[in-house]
Amino acid sequence: MKKLWFKAKNYGYGWYPCSWEGGIVTLIYVLFLIGLFGFSDLDSYSGRDAILKIFVPVIIVTSVLVVICFKTGERPRWRWGDA
């Protein structure tokens, strides 16, 4: 059996990191978002620029995170607190 980086949540749908590798992936994701929003001057962007420079990178990086979770974690499903 392969080592899991992410386990399925006990309530709801999704994952949480359960190994140091999963923690590093999550930390990189959070630091990217902080850097993206922290160094962005949202007042200087038009609507189109904001979409291209803010929302598109967030969607891409979030999609990469979800793919990593699918490949290295448990199969997600809706849970009501079952083990």
N, C-alpha and C positions, 0 to 999 in steps of 0.2 A: 504494500500500500504506500502511495506517495505521501510525503509530508504536506500537511495543509498549511497554507499561509493565512487563509481566512476561513472562519466558521460561519455557518448560517445563524442569524439572530434567533433567539427563542421566541420573540414576539414580533410580528410583522414580517416584512420581506427585506432581505438584504444580508450583509455580512459585517463582521468585525474582525480585525486582525488578531490572530492567535499565535503568531510566531514573530521572531525578530525580523524576518524578511517581509512579512505583511506590515509590520510596524514601520519599516523603512519606506515601503511603497506608499503607505498612507501619509507619512511625514513629508515625503517629496511632493505629493499631491497638495497637501495643505500649504507648504512653503511656496509652491508655484502660484497658488491662488492669492496668498498674501502678497507676494511680489507683484503679481499682475494688477491687483487692485490698489496696493500700497503706492506703487510708482506711477499710477495712471492719474492724469488730470482730467477728470470727466467733464469739467466745464469747457475744456478746449475742443471737445469732440462734437461733431454733428451726429445726428442719429445714425447715419450710415457708417461713419468712422467708429462709433461706439460698437456697432454690431461686428464690424470687421476686426477691430483691435481688442475687444473685450470678450464678447459673447462667443465668437467662433473658437478662440483658443480654449475657453472654459468647456465648451461642448466637446472639443477634440480630446482634451486631457481627461475629462470625465469618462468619455467613451473608452479611452485606453485603460483607465482604472477598472471599469466594469469588465472589460475583456480579461484583464489580469485576474480579477476576482473569480470569474467563471472558470478560468484555466487552472487556478491554484487553490480553489476553495471548494467547499461542499456545494451540492446542488441546492439552489435557493428555492423556497416555496413559502407560501403564506403559513405562518405558525401562530397558534394561539397559546403558546406557553408549553407545548409538549417538548419532551426531550429529544 
